[in-house]
Amino acid sequence: MEPTPPPAQLLAGTCLAFHPVPQQRRRADGWTPIMQQCFIRALEAMGSVGQAARAVGMGRRSAYRLRDRPGAESFAQAWDRAISMGGCGSSIMRWIARSTASPPSGCCVAVRST
């Protein structure tokens, strides 16, 4: 049996690039690779795990469980980089403004003004 190649890197070409955490089960409401990508972007923008998790429709505890799963090392590193850059809420607005494409399917980051 040949080894399975690693999944494609998400957010490639950015300092937040990572390989998604392998899914244990396929769930429409779970941590899909797109949800992981949206969470990392929200974490960068908000600087708070709880806020970023809520922004993508997930819970804080669920995010920490994902980070602790086997195979989550790359995701955890992107998480740490996002936290270190976090709190600059305007960064997601700049990303949205630069983007010419629609947001990835299933990405539900809610940007709210305070």
Number of C-alpha atoms within 10 A of each C-alpha: 3 4 5 6 6 9 12 11 13 17 16 11 8 8 10 21 18 24 22 24 22 16 14 9 9 9 9 8 10 15 23 19 20 16 23 24 24 24 28 30 23 30 30 27 23 24 20 17 22 17 18 25 24 18 21 21 17 18 16 16 12 14 18 14 11 19 18 14 14 9 15 18 16 17 23 21 15 23 23 16 17 23 19 12 16 21 16 13 17 12 17 18 13 10 11 13 9 9 10 8 7 8 12 11 8 14 19 17 19 13 14 7 5 3
